[in-house]
Amino acid sequence: MKSLSILVLCTMMAVAFWMGFGFHNSFAQESAGKLPADIHADSLSRMPRPHLEDMMTDEDKESFKRVLSWEKILNDPSGELGPTGTRAWIPQLAEEYRKLGTMVHKANTMEPKYVELVACVAVRETDNPEEWFGHAATCTKLLGAKTVEVVQKEEPVSLLEDQKAAAMIQFGRELFHQRRVSSKTFANMEQQFGRRDTLDVTLLMGYYDQNDVMYRAYDQHNEKAEADRPWPESK
């Protein structure tokens, strides 16, 4: 199981950055009632909602039951399925992703406000409005509206007094939109957060980027994101 966890983590990072590098989500958001023909009504995605009877082996059935116990979205008959609900079609993999996600979220010494800022930066820079609203609300409570505004509107980080927040936002922008993070920006990150937490920030951003890969591959729709998109669509 340990080797599976390592394999999943490596695959998650490789696929996420390969698929997400320099990419802004450009698909058109259709209004309610005008979903594409390949979108399932019960999941608002190309992947239908999984059920216990869909599992092929006893091992998968037991694993799926465990996933059901903590993934509330699977207990609803309809609505956005999301990345975890989609992965639940391979329930043992969904369990491993959850373990890895929890590990990466807890493997740092950062204040909670900066952990939440990682999510905001990653979902903004991958142009993933579906995951924006919840993280933005929490980040506003922890860091203030101005920090979230700088992330959301892609304003200069020089507008922020919080140098740690500014360093993280700049790091995320370069990570997702340049061939590599500049030496200056990387050095500033390690100065502000240290070597271990800089690595954890990178892994966390990769985790959220991988979620965006799932949203794009399965054309996941979200009523709130489509009705009140938090930033203009990328061209």
SULCOR-V414590 format. One record per backbone hydrogen bond with DSSP energy under -1.0 kcal/mol. NH is the residue of the N-H (numbers start at 1). CO is the residue of the C=O. If there is no record, write none. Layout:
# SULCOR-V414590
nh->NH co->CO
nh->NH co->CO
This chain:
# SULCOR-V414590
nh->5 co->1
nh->6 co->2
nh->7 co->3
nh->8 co->4
nh->9 co->5
nh->10 co->6
nh->11 co->7
nh->12 co->8
nh->13 co->9
nh->14 co->10
nh->15 co->11
nh->16 co->12
nh->17 co->13
nh->18 co->14
nh->19 co->15
nh->20 co->16
nh->21 co->17
nh->22 co->176
nh->23 co->20
nh->34 co->31
nh->39 co->36
nh->40 co->45
nh->43 co->40
nh->44 co->40
nh->46 co->218
nh->54 co->51
nh->55 co->52
nh->61 co->57
nh->62 co->58
nh->63 co->59
nh->64 co->60
nh->65 co->61
nh->66 co->62
nh->67 co->63
nh->68 co->64
nh->69 co->65
nh->70 co->67
nh->71 co->67
nh->74 co->71
nh->75 co->72
nh->81 co->43
nh->86 co->82
nh->87 co->83
nh->88 co->84
nh->89 co->86
nh->90 co->87
nh->94 co->90
nh->95 co->91
nh->96 co->92
nh->97 co->93
nh->98 co->94
nh->99 co->95
nh->100 co->96
nh->101 co->97
nh->102 co->98
nh->103 co->99
nh->104 co->100
nh->105 co->101
nh->106 co->102
nh->114 co->111
nh->115 co->111
nh->116 co->112
nh->117 co->113
nh->118 co->114
nh->119 co->115
nh->120 co->116
nh->121 co->117
nh->122 co->118
nh->123 co->119
nh->124 co->120
nh->125 co->121
nh->126 co->122
nh->127 co->124
nh->128 co->123
nh->131 co->128
nh->132 co->129
nh->136 co->132
nh->137 co->133
nh->138 co->134
nh->139 co->135
nh->140 co->136
nh->141 co->137
nh->142 co->138
nh->143 co->139
nh->144 co->140
nh->148 co->144
nh->149 co->145
nh->150 co->146
nh->151 co->147
nh->152 co->148
nh->153 co->149
nh->155 co->150
nh->159 co->156
nh->160 co->157
nh->166 co->162
nh->167 co->163
nh->168 co->164
nh->169 co->165
nh->170 co->166
nh->171 co->167
nh->172 co->168
nh->173 co->169
nh->174 co->170
nh->175 co->171
nh->176 co->172
nh->177 co->173
nh->178 co->174
nh->186 co->182
nh->187 co->183
nh->188 co->184
nh->189 co->185
nh->190 co->186
nh->191 co->187
nh->192 co->188
nh->193 co->189
nh->194 co->190
nh->198 co->194
nh->199 co->195
nh->200 co->196
nh->201 co->197
nh->202 co->198
nh->203 co->199
nh->204 co->200
nh->205 co->201
nh->206 co->202
nh->207 co->203
nh->208 co->204
nh->209 co->205
nh->210 co->206
nh->211 co->207
nh->212 co->208
nh->213 co->209
nh->214 co->210
nh->215 co->211
nh->216 co->212
nh->217 co->213
nh->218 co->214
nh->220 co->215
nh->221 co->44
nh->226 co->222
nh->227 co->223
nh->228 co->224
